[in-house]
Amino acid sequence: MSGGAPPTSAEVMGWAHEDHGGVVDLTRALVRVPSRAGVDPYEPVIATLTAWLGERRLAPRVLRDATGAPVAVTADVVGERPGPRRVLDACLDTAPFGDEAAWTHPPTSGHVENGWLWGRGSADSKVAVAIFCHIAARLAARPDRLRGTLSLLFDLDEHTGGFGGARRYVEGPDAPRDIAGVMIGYPGPDHLVVGGRGVHRARIQVRGVASHSGGRAGTPNAIVKAADLVRALASAELPAPAADFPLPGKVTVTAITGGEGFSVTPDLCTLHVDIRTVPTFDDAAAARLLADAARRVDRAWPDTPPTRVDPHTRWPPYALPERSPLRTALLDAAAACGLRPEPKIAGPSNIGNYLAGLGIPATAGFGVAHVGLHATDERIRVDTVPGVQAAYHLGVLRL
């Protein structure tokens, strides 16, 4: 094939099958190095990955936060034809192991049996890291096939919920300014997430008046006052969803802390509230809901200090339009490789919401077939790897 001729889906699928053993080997190598978020040191898994990339002349870089802690590994492939930057993104950190004695095979075994590869992070998302690395290696060997730049981004701060690697990459002092889209390699063959509800999270400090719980006269109890606020939030009526964004908003009180011991009437109770936002119930509406509910409760408790609402996390809802190049390229490429993921607007938020707030389009998933995500006996079906690799590879080329 000449340098400028676009490869066919059959050719790309052939390359994925040629790489299959290498993808499985790299996935196993990464699984065997524990990288639990906030638990394990990340240097060993970084060393494993950067050694692989370096051997293929992909020039990996380790991104660090303001404290010097590693938060991501990245590498670029620059095509011979001009164009924008697309990013293949996956997380390199993992969920905890849970009860290791309950696992059929140890969570860092990388054991392969009956077509399944076992281990924590095999699905989420070390197999995506391995797949994306092999795509990059192929393109680095033939940059004439690539328009623009393909970047790899492997976040080491995803399972904390901080997304420190992604934040450092897109907002750091050396952040690229030409990102045209991000494809996130979450597992699961059935759906391509092209949108998601946003999130508005807040900590709410509800105040009462402290006193001895055994005193003759009681004082306003912060926990009882907080219970009134919880009931108000739980009964809040939210707008109906829009026709082009079928999910409704949602309000959930996720944590309550307050009080000490038995003999003190509590003067502080703290609530954590998670609100999922949608176009008909956006971030501003969520903030108004919390403020209005707090004011109503405060009026019913006139002898107490006012309630304080502190926003914590605010990401917008998003949905890629049907004609989005990113969405179209990946869905068409999947179909050309014999896969049929359905576009989906997800209930949970993902890093795509954060990117949407920066004006960067993103997809999440699709990926390999799996069982036990974040649970005991996490594992992937290794025979689903080539199709997923070919689809992403073809999608990148078509973009």
Disulfide bonds with the S-S distance in Angstrom:
none
